C-alpha cells in the first residue's frame, strides 16, 4: 500500500508521525508540501526523515479574500495554487491520498480520487466553526462526498463531522500529537544549575509558583484576559511569576499594560529547540485560548510532567484535562474563573498532577498516531 500525504504547510512537530508512517509502510509513505510555506529548518528535517519520498514543491501562488491579519477562523479565504501538484500525485501513483482540511490542496486529492482512496485530516470543532458562512458548510459537504475516511484529533471534531452528515465514515482519533518524547527528554536533561541560571536571568525569586504561557500574542490566544486577571492574582500571591513566551500584534500593548509588574516576564519568541528550558522551571502551563482546535502546547507541557490549565474553547480539553486531577478548565472571559484557576494550583500536589498529565498524554505519541492512521488506510483500501 502506497500512501501520499498532501500538506502545504506543517511544523516540525509533525515529522515524527511522518517518519513512523514511512516505517510502518515499508518505505511507501510520501509527503508533498510547499517549499515556500515551510521554514528552512522544517524542509531540511523532512528531507532527512523521508529522503526522496519528501516532495518539496515550489512557486506557490495565492488568491486571498478577506482579512488575513485576523487570527480567528473564517475571517478570510486563502486559495492556493501549486504548480506541479497534480503531476506529483500521478508520479507517486498512491493507493491512498491524505489531505489536510477541505480547502488547501484537497481539491487535487478529489481530482485524482479515481481508483484511489481519499482521507482528510480534519481538526475543526463546532465551536471553531461557529461563524462559518453557510456556503463553506455546503462546500465541505460537497467535497466530503469524495472522502472515504477522516483523521481527527478527538471527540469534538468527530461530533462536528457527524453533524455535517459524515457519521458513517470511518475515523481515526488522536492524529494531532506533539513530539512529547523529545521534549520530555530535554526537560529531564536540564540540570539544577541550568534551571537556577535561567531563574536568575529572569529575576525569579524562590517561594512562589511559576506559570508559563507559550503562544502568539494575539487576541485569539486569550493572553490579554489572562494578564488582566494576573494583576489581581499577583496582589494576593506576590511571589508568583508568569512567563510570557511569544510574539504578536498585541506585544507592545501588553508590555505597556503589564511591563511595570515585576512578576510578569516577557521573554519574546522562544525557539522550539529551546522551549524545554522554560518548561523545566515552570510549575504550571496555562493556555487561555479563546479558539483552538487542539492546542499543542497543552500535551507538550503534559509530556514534561506539568499540571495544565486551558479553556472550554480548546478542542483538546475533553481528552486531556482530568478536572482537578492533572489540571483545570477555566473561562478567560470570566475573570473570576481565571482567578480561581490560578489560586487552585496553590492547593494541589503539583507533582502528582504532573504525573497524571504524563500518564494521560502517553496515549498520544507520534507512534500511536501513525499506527491509527496506517490502520485506517489499510481498512479503507480493503473496501471496494
URSUL-V434980 format. One record per residue. N is the residue number from 1. RES is the residue in one small letter. PHI is phi in radians with two decimals (999 if undefined). PSI is psi in whole degrees, -180 to 180 (NA if undefined). OMEGA is omega as a letter, one per 20 degrees, with the letter a starting at -180 (999 if undefined). Layout:
{{N & RES & PHI & PSI & OMEGA} {N & RES & PHI & PSI & OMEGA}}
//
This chain:
{{1 & x & 999 & 126 & a} {2 & x & -1.86 & 130 & a} {3 & x & -2.08 & 133 & r} {4 & x & -2.14 & 123 & r} {5 & x & -1.81 & 124 & r} {6 & x & -1.75 & 115 & r} {7 & x & -2.61 & 106 & a} {8 & x & -1.12 & -35 & r} {9 & x & -2.41 & 145 & r} {10 & x & -2.81 & 161 & r} {11 & x & -1.66 & 169 & a} {12 & x & -1.20 & -12 & r} {13 & x & -1.12 & -21 & a} {14 & x & -1.47 & -19 & a} {15 & x & -1.04 & -40 & r} {16 & x & -1.03 & -33 & r} {17 & x & -1.18 & -45 & r} {18 & x & -1.10 & -41 & r} {19 & x & -1.10 & -41 & r} {20 & x & -1.17 & -37 & r} {21 & x & -1.12 & -40 & r} {22 & x & -1.10 & -39 & r} {23 & x & -1.17 & -46 & a} {24 & x & -1.09 & -33 & a} {25 & x & -1.54 & 3 & a} {26 & x & 1.18 & 36 & r} {27 & x & 1.49 & 13 & a} {28 & x & -1.85 & 28 & r} {29 & x & -1.90 & 132 & a} {30 & x & -2.18 & 151 & a} {31 & x & -2.31 & 122 & r} {32 & x & -1.93 & 130 & a} {33 & x & -2.59 & 168 & a} {34 & x & -1.55 & 118 & r} {35 & x & -1.08 & -30 & a} {36 & x & -1.32 & -27 & a} {37 & x & -1.55 & -38 & a} {38 & x & -1.45 & 161 & r} {39 & x & -1.31 & 159 & r} {40 & x & -1.00 & -35 & r} {41 & x & -1.14 & -46 & r} {42 & x & -1.09 & -41 & r} {43 & x & -1.05 & -47 & a} {44 & x & -1.15 & -38 & r} {45 & x & -1.19 & -36 & r} {46 & x & -1.15 & -44 & r} {47 & x & -1.09 & -38 & r} {48 & x & -1.21 & -38 & a} {49 & x & -1.30 & -41 & a} {50 & x & -2.00 & -11 & a} {51 & x & 1.05 & -130 & a} {52 & x & -1.17 & -16 & r} {53 & x & -1.37 & -7 & r} {54 & x & -1.64 & 112 & a} {55 & x & -1.82 & 105 & a} {56 & x & -1.65 & 114 & r} {57 & x & -1.69 & 147 & a} {58 & x & -2.15 & 171 & r} {59 & x & 1.06 & 51 & r} {60 & x & -1.31 & 144 & r} {61 & x & -2.13 & 158 & a} {62 & x & -2.40 & 149 & r} {63 & x & -2.04 & 118 & a} {64 & x & -1.99 & 128 & r} {65 & x & -2.17 & 126 & r} {66 & x & 1.96 & -153 & a} {67 & x & -2.03 & 90 & a} {68 & x & -1.17 & -12 & r} {69 & x & -1.36 & -14 & r} {70 & x & -1.31 & 148 & a} {71 & x & -1.80 & -1 & a} {72 & x & -1.63 & 156 & a} {73 & x & -1.14 & 151 & r} {74 & x & 1.14 & 22 & r} {75 & x & -1.58 & -14 & r} {76 & x & -2.80 & 169 & r} {77 & x & -2.08 & 131 & r} {78 & x & -2.16 & 109 & a} {79 & x & -1.83 & 109 & a} {80 & x & -1.57 & 149 & r} {81 & x & -2.14 & 123 & a} {82 & x & -2.06 & 109 & r} {83 & x & -1.08 & 134 & r} {84 & x & 1.56 & 0 & a} {85 & x & -1.19 & -48 & r} {86 & x & -1.12 & -37 & r} {87 & x & -1.12 & -38 & r} {88 & x & -1.12 & -39 & r} {89 & x & -1.12 & -45 & r} {90 & x & -1.10 & -38 & a} {91 & x & -1.13 & -43 & r} {92 & x & -1.28 & -37 & a} {93 & x & 0.93 & 62 & a} {94 & x & -1.36 & 161 & r} {95 & x & -1.47 & -32 & a} {96 & x & -2.28 & 132 & r} {97 & x & -1.93 & 126 & r} {98 & x & -1.89 & 133 & r} {99 & x & -2.31 & 158 & a} {100 & x & -1.67 & 119 & r} {101 & x & 1.22 & -179 & a} {102 & x & -1.58 & -21 & r} {103 & x & -1.71 & -147 & r} {104 & x & 0.98 & -118 & a} {105 & x & -1.76 & 9 & a} {106 & x & -1.15 & -27 & r} {107 & x & -1.02 & -36 & a} {108 & x & -1.19 & -39 & r} {109 & x & -1.09 & -41 & r} {110 & x & -1.16 & -43 & r} {111 & x & -1.09 & -30 & a} {112 & x & -1.81 & 21 & a} {113 & x & -1.41 & -13 & a} {114 & x & -1.06 & 125 & a} {115 & x & 1.21 & 8 & r} {116 & x & -2.25 & 155 & r} {117 & x & -1.65 & 146 & a} {118 & x & -2.12 & 126 & r} {119 & x & -1.96 & 144 & r} {120 & x & -2.04 & 125 & r} {121 & x & -1.48 & 113 & a} {122 & x & -2.20 & 136 & a} {123 & x & -2.05 & -16 & a} {124 & x & -1.21 & 157 & r} {125 & x & -2.14 & 168 & r} {126 & x & -1.05 & -36 & a} {127 & x & -1.18 & -46 & r} {128 & x & -1.05 & -35 & a} {129 & x & -1.64 & 17 & a} {130 & x & -1.06 & -27 & a} {131 & x & -1.85 & 16 & a} {132 & x & -1.15 & 131 & r} {133 & x & -1.15 & 155 & a} {134 & x & -1.06 & -37 & a} {135 & x & -1.11 & -32 & a} {136 & x & -1.21 & -39 & r} {137 & x & -1.13 & -43 & r} {138 & x & -1.07 & -42 & r} {139 & x & -1.06 & -44 & r} {140 & x & -1.09 & -41 & r} {141 & x & -1.13 & -36 & r} {142 & x & -1.16 & -51 & r} {143 & x & -1.10 & -35 & a} {144 & x & -1.06 & -20 & r} {145 & x & -1.11 & -25 & a} {146 & x & -1.71 & 3 & a} {147 & x & -1.71 & 129 & a} {148 & x & -1.55 & -27 & a} {149 & x & -2.82 & 164 & a} {150 & x & -2.19 & 142 & r} {151 & x & -1.85 & 122 & a} {152 & x & -2.31 & 172 & r} {153 & x & -1.49 & -58 & a} {154 & x & -2.76 & -162 & a} {155 & x & -1.15 & -33 & a} {156 & x & -1.21 & -36 & r} {157 & x & -1.20 & -41 & r} {158 & x & -1.01 & -45 & a} {159 & x & -1.07 & -41 & a} {160 & x & -1.17 & -44 & r} {161 & x & -1.11 & -41 & r} {162 & x & -1.06 & -38 & a} {163 & x & -1.19 & -21 & r} {164 & x & -1.56 & 2 & r} {165 & x & 1.77 & 14 & a} {166 & x & -1.90 & 27 & a} {167 & x & -1.09 & -30 & a} {168 & x & -1.48 & -9 & a} {169 & x & -1.37 & 138 & r} {170 & x & -1.05 & 145 & a} {171 & x & -2.43 & 139 & r} {172 & x & -1.95 & 124 & a} {173 & x & -1.64 & 168 & r} {174 & x & 1.33 & 31 & a} {175 & x & -1.58 & -12 & r} {176 & x & -1.79 & 109 & a} {177 & x & -2.31 & 159 & r} {178 & x & -1.75 & 168 & r} {179 & x & -1.40 & 69 & a} {180 & x & -1.09 & -42 & a} {181 & x & -1.13 & -43 & a} {182 & x & -1.11 & -45 & r} {183 & x & -1.13 & -43 & a} {184 & x & -1.05 & -44 & r} {185 & x & -1.09 & -41 & a} {186 & x & -1.14 & -40 & r} {187 & x & -1.16 & -43 & r} {188 & x & -1.07 & -34 & a} {189 & x & -1.31 & -13 & r} {190 & x & -1.21 & 123 & a} {191 & x & -1.43 & 166 & r} {192 & x & -1.05 & -35 & r} {193 & x & -1.15 & -41 & r} {194 & x & -1.07 & -45 & a} {195 & x & -1.20 & -39 & r} {196 & x & -1.13 & -38 & a} {197 & x & -1.15 & -42 & a} {198 & x & -1.19 & -42 & r} {199 & x & -1.04 & -42 & a} {200 & x & -1.15 & -41 & a} {201 & x & -1.12 & -34 & a} {202 & x & -1.51 & -9 & a} {203 & x & 1.29 & 36 & r} {204 & x & -1.65 & 117 & r} {205 & x & -1.49 & 149 & r} {206 & x & -1.21 & 159 & r} {207 & x & 2.04 & -28 & a} {208 & x & -1.92 & 180 & r} {209 & x & -1.61 & 148 & r} {210 & x & -1.91 & 118 & r} {211 & x & -1.76 & 144 & a} {212 & x & -2.19 & 127 & r} {213 & x & -1.96 & 128 & r} {214 & x & -2.21 & 120 & r} {215 & x & 2.90 & 179 & r} {216 & x & -1.23 & 144 & r} {217 & x & -1.58 & 74 & a} {218 & x & -2.34 & 165 & a} {219 & x & -0.98 & -42 & a} {220 & x & -1.06 & -29 & a} {221 & x & -1.42 & -6 & r} {222 & x & 1.26 & 14 & a} {223 & x & -1.19 & -32 & r} {224 & x & -1.08 & -47 & a} {225 & x & -1.16 & -38 & r} {226 & x & -1.10 & -46 & a} {227 & x & -1.25 & -30 & r} {228 & x & -1.12 & -41 & r} {229 & x & -1.20 & -35 & a} {230 & x & -1.05 & -34 & a} {231 & x & -1.01 & -39 & r} {232 & x & -1.34 & -39 & r} {233 & x & -1.07 & -40 & a} {234 & x & -1.22 & -19 & r} {235 & x & -1.24 & -41 & r} {236 & x & -1.34 & -35 & a} {237 & x & -2.18 & 74 & a} {238 & x & -1.14 & -18 & r} {239 & x & -1.46 & -11 & r} {240 & x & -1.29 & 156 & r} {241 & x & -2.35 & 144 & r} {242 & x & -2.12 & 127 & r} {243 & x & -1.70 & 127 & r} {244 & x & -1.94 & 107 & a} {245 & x & -1.90 & 114 & r} {246 & x & 2.67 & 174 & r} {247 & x & -2.48 & 167 & a} {248 & x & 2.85 & -176 & a} {249 & x & -1.15 & -21 & a} {250 & x & -1.58 & 0 & a} {251 & x & -0.97 & -52 & a} {252 & x & -1.14 & -41 & r} {253 & x & -1.07 & -43 & a} {254 & x & -1.19 & -39 & r} {255 & x & -1.15 & -38 & r} {256 & x & -1.16 & -36 & a} {257 & x & -1.40 & -31 & a} {258 & x & -2.25 & -2 & a} {259 & x & -1.12 & -21 & r} {260 & x & -1.26 & -20 & a} {261 & x & -1.48 & 115 & a} {262 & x & -1.14 & -13 & a} {263 & x & -1.51 & -6 & r} {264 & x & -1.79 & 119 & a} {265 & x & -1.99 & 106 & r} {266 & x & -1.51 & 120 & a} {267 & x & -1.99 & 3 & r} {268 & x & 1.30 & -170 & r} {269 & x & -1.27 & 132 & a} {270 & x & -1.95 & 129 & r} {271 & x & -1.02 & 145 & r} {272 & x & -1.00 & -32 & a} {273 & x & -1.28 & -11 & a} {274 & x & -2.04 & -6 & a} {275 & x & -1.11 & -25 & r} {276 & x & -1.06 & -28 & a} {277 & x & -1.10 & -40 & a} {278 & x & -1.35 & -35 & r} {279 & x & -1.11 & -33 & a} {280 & x & -1.12 & -32 & a} {281 & x & -1.72 & -5 & a} {282 & x & -1.43 & 145 & r} {283 & x & -1.62 & -32 & a} {284 & x & -2.50 & 140 & r} {285 & x & -1.84 & 131 & a} {286 & x & -2.13 & 127 & r} {287 & x & -2.15 & 99 & a} {288 & x & -1.55 & 31 & a} {289 & x & -0.96 & 145 & r} {290 & x & -1.69 & -7 & r} {291 & x & -2.98 & 115 & r} {292 & x & -2.71 & 144 & r} {293 & x & -1.26 & -53 & a} {294 & x & -2.87 & 81 & a} {295 & x & -1.11 & 117 & a} {296 & x & -1.24 & -20 & a} {297 & x & -1.14 & -22 & r} {298 & x & -1.21 & -57 & r} {299 & x & -1.14 & -28 & r} {300 & x & -1.08 & -47 & r} {301 & x & -1.15 & -39 & r} {302 & x & -1.09 & -40 & r} {303 & x & -1.09 & -25 & r} {304 & x & -1.59 & 12 & r} {305 & x & 1.30 & 36 & a} {306 & x & -1.91 & 141 & r} {307 & x & -1.12 & 149 & a} {308 & x & -2.34 & 156 & r} {309 & x & -2.41 & 134 & r} {310 & x & -2.60 & -172 & a} {311 & x & -2.00 & 165 & r} {312 & x & -1.22 & -7 & r} {313 & x & -1.56 & 3 & a} {314 & x & -1.85 & 119 & a} {315 & x & -1.03 & -19 & a} {316 & x & -1.52 & -6 & a} {317 & x & -1.13 & -29 & a} {318 & x & -1.14 & -47 & a} {319 & x & -1.45 & -31 & a} {320 & x & -1.80 & -20 & a} {321 & x & -1.84 & 117 & r} {322 & x & -1.72 & 100 & a} {323 & x & -0.91 & 123 & r} {324 & x & 1.35 & -4 & a} {325 & x & -1.85 & -49 & r} {326 & x & -2.07 & -3 & r} {327 & x & 3.01 & -163 & a} {328 & x & -2.45 & 149 & r} {329 & x & -1.83 & 129 & a} {330 & x & -2.40 & 164 & a} {331 & x & -1.94 & 106 & a} {332 & x & -1.16 & -15 & r} {333 & x & -1.41 & -8 & r} {334 & x & -2.10 & 104 & a} {335 & x & -1.02 & -35 & r} {336 & x & -1.11 & -33 & r} {337 & x & -1.13 & -43 & r} {338 & x & -1.13 & -43 & a} {339 & x & -1.14 & -38 & r} {340 & x & -1.11 & -41 & r} {341 & x & -1.10 & -49 & a} {342 & x & -1.07 & -40 & r} {343 & x & -1.20 & -37 & a} {344 & x & -1.03 & -35 & a} {345 & x & -1.18 & -15 & r} {346 & x & -1.35 & -9 & a} {347 & x & -2.11 & 19 & r} {348 & x & -2.06 & 160 & r} {349 & x & -1.47 & 98 & a} {350 & x & -1.16 & -32 & r} {351 & x & -1.14 & -42 & r} {352 & x & -1.14 & -40 & r} {353 & x & -1.09 & -42 & r} {354 & x & -1.12 & -38 & r} {355 & x & -1.10 & -41 & r} {356 & x & -1.15 & -38 & r} {357 & x & -0.99 & -48 & a} {358 & x & -1.09 & -37 & r} {359 & x & -1.15 & -42 & a} {360 & x & -1.15 & -47 & a} {361 & x & -1.31 & -13 & r} {362 & x & -1.09 & -19 & r} {363 & x & -1.37 & -10 & a} {364 & x & -2.11 & 80 & a} {365 & x & -2.06 & 161 & r} {366 & x & -0.95 & -37 & a} {367 & x & -1.21 & -46 & a} {368 & x & -1.14 & -36 & r} {369 & x & -1.12 & -47 & a} {370 & x & -1.09 & -40 & r} {371 & x & -1.12 & -41 & r} {372 & x & -1.14 & -42 & a} {373 & x & -1.14 & -46 & a} {374 & x & -1.14 & -40 & r} {375 & x & -1.09 & -41 & r} {376 & x & -1.16 & -39 & r} {377 & x & -1.08 & -41 & r} {378 & x & -1.09 & -41 & a} {379 & x & -1.10 & -46 & a} {380 & x & -1.34 & -28 & r} {381 & x & -1.26 & -20 & r} {382 & x & -1.35 & -18 & a} {383 & x & -1.54 & 134 & r} {384 & x & -1.72 & NA & 999}}
//
